[in-house]
Amino acid sequence: MKKHAKGLFGTIVDNFYLVALIFAMGTSLGLATPLVTECMQWLFGIPHTLQLDAIIITCWIILNAICVACGLQKGVRIASDVRSYLSFLMLGWVFIVSGASFIMNYFTDSVGMLLMYLPRMLFYTDPIAKGGFPQGWTVFYWAWWVIYAIQMSIFLARISRGRTVRELCFGMVLGLTASTWILWTVLGSNTLLLIDKNIINIPNLIEQYGVARAIIETWAALPLSTATMWGFFILCFIATVTLVNACSYTLAMSTCREVRDGEEPPLLVRIGWSILVGIIGIVLLALGGLKPIQTAIIAGGCPLFFVNIMVTLSFIKDAKQNWKD
């Protein structure tokens, strides 16, 4: 397999992966930008337009360039730490003010529902009603994360230098699973409480203004709404900067073959990739909503599913040949 990796087949796979990752990152920008612009509309009264979206993405690229110029251990690390601490702070605030007792009950019930319906959801295709939800959303998210799998592996392996493979795997599986459960439990419970108490009408907001506005209103309904919205605005902004950072770093690592172990890819290459990703994000937003985004991700993610299998098999083979423990 190593022979094919350095030949024509490997070159084709590498280029296909790069294109798919660019579209995946463009999708992240396409989904994150409306949240930030809706926050700005709520805080400052600035109307949500495509021009504002483009300005926000440009600001992300500039901040990413600053973080990149400071290096992996300074700029990227500081931005990631700020995002992590602010995420815990915002989730803790929602947990306290929205109803801790209900959230704990909802979490317990949700775990039972997950264990009961997981096999059904894994094979759900909606063949009778043909509503299109599994094809339009479930497959979309799976394809999205199939693309991000390689990127996350490269980046996390790079920043986890000095740790064992066992520590890295346990940290990723347990840490990401726990954080995902906490995130969806806290935010989902808060939204359900707001709907149950008739504080906001989520379906009506989505129909009239879109998903981004509905999300913003769930945060604005919390106590100290102005401070809460400022916290959410800063969190969304910094989180997207770190995401662009990780993606541009991985793209640079994947395209610079002369980078040695322990070295960082050239500064201009990383900035160039972040600019290209930002342009893709603006184009996808200009094309009009999620449909082109979903199509691009599904088209790129499905073939990479088989690439991920080959990468896993190659890793196992290499581990058996070269690792003593």
C-alpha positions in Angstrom: 0.0 0.0 0.0 3.0 2.3 0.6 4.0 1.8 -3.0 0.6 3.0 -4.3 0.6 5.9 -1.8 3.5 7.5 -3.6 2.3 6.7 -7.1 -0.6 8.0 -9.3 -3.3 6.5 -7.1 -1.9 8.3 -4.0 -1.7 11.6 -5.9 -5.3 11.3 -7.0 -6.5 10.5 -3.4 -4.4 13.4 -2.0 -5.9 15.9 -4.4 -9.4 14.6 -3.9 -9.0 14.9 -0.2 -7.7 18.4 -0.4 -10.7 19.5 -2.5 -13.2 17.8 -0.2 -11.6 19.4 2.9 -11.8 22.8 1.3 -15.5 22.4 0.7 -16.0 21.0 4.2 -14.3 24.0 5.7 -16.3 26.3 3.4 -19.4 24.5 4.8 -18.3 25.3 8.4 -17.9 29.0 7.4 -21.3 28.9 5.6 -23.0 27.6 8.7 -21.1 29.7 11.3 -21.3 33.1 9.5 -25.1 33.5 9.8 -24.9 33.0 13.5 -22.3 35.8 13.9 -24.2 38.2 11.6 -27.5 37.5 13.5 -25.7 38.2 16.7 -24.5 41.5 15.3 -28.0 42.3 14.1 -29.3 41.7 17.7 -26.5 43.6 19.4 -26.0 46.5 17.0 -29.0 46.5 14.7 -26.9 45.9 11.6 -29.0 44.1 9.0 -27.9 40.7 7.8 -26.6 40.9 4.2 -24.2 39.0 2.0 -21.8 41.9 2.3 -21.7 41.6 6.0 -21.1 37.8 5.7 -18.1 38.6 3.5 -16.8 41.1 6.0 -17.1 38.6 8.8 -15.2 35.9 6.8 -12.5 38.4 5.9 -12.1 39.2 9.6 -11.7 35.5 10.4 -9.0 35.2 7.7 -7.1 38.2 9.1 -7.3 36.9 12.7 -6.2 33.5 11.5 -3.2 35.1 9.8 -2.3 36.8 13.1 -2.6 33.5 15.0 -0.6 31.7 12.3 2.2 34.3 12.4 2.4 33.8 16.2 3.0 30.1 15.7 1.3 26.9 16.8 2.3 27.1 20.5 1.4 30.8 20.9 -1.4 32.0 18.6 -3.3 28.8 18.0 -2.9 27.6 21.6 -4.1 30.9 23.1 -7.1 31.1 20.8 -8.0 27.4 21.6 -7.7 28.0 25.3 -9.9 31.0 25.2 -12.5 29.1 23.2 -12.4 26.2 25.6 -12.8 28.3 28.8 -15.5 30.5 27.3 -17.4 27.3 26.1 -17.4 25.9 29.6 -18.5 29.3 31.0 -21.4 29.7 28.6 -22.6 26.1 29.0 -22.4 26.5 32.8 -24.4 29.7 32.6 -27.2 28.0 30.6 -27.1 25.0 32.9 -27.6 27.2 36.0 -30.2 29.6 34.8 -32.4 27.3 32.5 -33.1 24.6 35.1 -30.4 22.2 36.3 -33.0 19.6 37.6 -34.8 19.4 34.2 -31.5 19.1 32.4 -30.3 16.2 34.5 -33.7 14.4 34.1 -33.6 15.1 30.3 -30.1 13.7 30.1 -31.0 10.5 31.9 -34.1 10.1 29.6 -32.0 10.8 26.5 -29.5 8.1 27.3 -32.3 5.6 27.6 -33.8 6.8 24.3 -30.4 6.5 22.7 -29.8 2.9 23.8 -33.3 2.0 22.7 -33.4 3.7 19.3 -29.8 3.7 18.1 -30.1 0.5 16.0 -33.2 1.9 14.4 -31.6 5.3 13.7 -28.5 3.7 12.2 -30.6 2.0 9.5 -33.4 4.6 9.1 -33.9 5.5 5.4 -37.6 6.6 5.5 -38.6 4.4 2.6 -42.4 4.9 3.0 -43.0 8.6 3.8 -39.9 9.6 1.7 -39.5 12.9 3.6 -35.8 13.0 2.6 -34.5 13.8 6.1 -32.0 10.9 6.3 -30.7 11.6 2.9 -30.6 15.4 3.3 -29.3 15.6 6.9 -28.0 12.3 8.3 -26.0 11.4 5.3 -24.8 15.0 5.0 -23.5 15.1 8.6 -21.8 11.7 8.2 -20.1 12.8 5.0 -19.1 16.0 6.6 -17.3 14.2 9.5 -15.8 11.6 7.1 -14.0 14.5 5.4 -13.0 16.0 8.7 -11.7 12.7 10.1 -8.3 12.8 8.3 -7.9 16.5 9.0 -8.6 16.1 12.7 -6.3 13.1 12.9 -3.4 15.1 11.3 -3.9 18.2 13.4 -4.5 16.4 16.8 -1.5 14.1 16.2 0.6 17.2 15.6 -0.5 19.1 18.8 -0.3 15.9 20.9 3.4 15.3 20.5 4.8 13.4 23.5 1.6 11.4 24.2 1.0 7.8 23.4 -1.4 6.5 20.7 -3.5 5.0 23.5 -3.7 8.3 25.3 -4.6 10.1 22.1 -7.4 7.6 21.2 -8.9 7.5 24.6 -8.8 11.3 24.9 -10.5 11.8 21.5 -13.2 9.1 21.9 -14.1 9.8 25.6 -13.5 13.5 25.5 -15.4 14.2 22.3 -18.2 11.9 23.3 -18.6 13.5 26.7 -18.4 17.0 25.4 -21.0 16.3 22.7 -23.4 14.8 25.2 -23.0 17.8 27.5 -23.4 20.3 24.7 -26.6 18.8 23.3 -28.1 18.0 26.7 -27.6 21.6 28.0 -28.6 23.5 24.9 -31.3 21.0 23.9 -32.9 21.1 27.3 -32.9 24.9 27.3 -34.6 25.0 24.0 -37.3 22.5 25.1 -38.0 24.5 28.2 -38.4 27.7 26.2 -40.8 26.0 23.9 -42.7 24.3 26.7 -43.2 27.6 28.6 -44.3 29.4 25.4 -41.4 31.9 25.7 -40.4 31.6 22.1 -41.9 29.9 19.0 -39.1 28.0 17.4 -41.0 26.6 14.4 -42.4 30.1 13.6 -38.9 31.7 13.9 -37.3 29.1 11.6 -40.1 29.5 9.0 -40.0 33.3 9.0 -36.3 34.2 9.7 -34.3 31.0 9.4 -32.4 28.6 11.7 -29.7 31.2 12.7 -32.3 33.6 14.1 -34.0 30.9 16.0 -30.7 29.9 17.7 -30.0 33.5 18.6 -33.4 33.9 20.2 -32.8 30.9 22.4 -29.8 32.7 23.8 -31.4 36.1 24.0 -34.3 34.6 26.1 -31.8 33.8 28.9 -31.4 36.2 31.9 -28.9 39.1 31.4 -29.6 38.8 27.7 -27.1 41.5 26.5 -24.2 39.9 28.4 -25.2 36.5 27.3 -25.4 37.6 23.7 -22.0 39.2 23.9 -20.5 35.9 25.3 -22.1 33.9 22.6 -21.0 36.3 19.9 -17.4 36.2 21.1 -17.5 32.4 21.4 -18.8 31.9 17.8 -16.2 34.3 16.5 -13.2 32.7 18.3 -14.4 29.1 17.6 -14.5 29.7 13.9 -11.1 31.3 14.0 -9.6 28.2 15.6 -11.4 26.0 13.1 -10.0 27.9 10.1 -6.6 27.8 11.8 -6.7 24.0 12.2 -7.9 23.5 8.6 -5.4 25.8 7.0 -2.6 24.2 9.1 -3.6 20.7 7.9 -3.9 21.8 4.3 -0.5 23.3 4.5 1.0 20.2 6.1 -0.6 18.0 3.4 0.7 20.0 0.5 4.3 20.8 1.8 6.2 17.6 1.3 9.5 19.1 2.5 8.3 19.9 6.0 10.2 17.8 8.4 9.0 16.2 11.7 8.7 18.9 14.3 8.7 21.8 11.8 5.7 24.0 10.8 4.6 24.6 7.2 5.5 28.0 5.7 3.6 31.0 6.9 2.5 32.2 3.5 1.2 28.7 2.6 -1.0 28.6 5.6 -2.3 32.1 5.0 -3.0 31.3 1.4 -5.0 28.2 2.3 -7.1 30.2 4.8 -7.8 32.8 2.1 -8.9 30.1 -0.3 -11.2 28.5 2.3 -12.7 31.9 3.0 -13.4 32.5 -0.7 -15.2 29.1 -0.9 -17.3 30.0 2.1 -18.4 33.3 0.6 -19.2 31.6 -2.7 -21.3 28.9 -1.0 -23.2 31.6 0.9 -23.8 33.6 -2.3 -25.1 30.5 -4.1 -28.0 30.5 -1.7 -28.3 28.5 1.5 -27.6 24.9 2.5 -28.6 23.0 -0.6 -25.3 23.5 -2.6 -23.4 23.0 0.7 -25.1 19.7 1.4 -24.5 18.5 -2.2 -20.8 19.4 -2.2 -20.2 17.6 1.2 -22.1 14.5 0.2 -20.3 14.3 -3.1 -16.9 14.7 -1.5 -17.5 12.6 1.7 -18.8 9.4 0.3 -15.7 8.4 -1.7 -13.5 9.5 1.2 -15.3 6.9 3.4 -13.3 4.2 1.6 -10.1 6.3 1.9 -10.5 6.4 5.6 -10.8 2.6 5.7 -7.6 2.3 3.7 -5.9 4.8 6.1 -7.0 2.7 9.1 -5.8 -0.5 7.6 -2.4 1.1 6.7 -2.0 2.3 10.3 -2.7 -1.2 11.7 -0.3 -2.7 9.2 2.4 -0.2 10.0 1.9 -0.6 13.8 2.3 -4.4 13.5 5.5 -4.0 11.5 7.3 -1.2 13.3 6.0 -1.1 16.8 7.4 -3.4 19.4 4.8 -2.9 22.1 
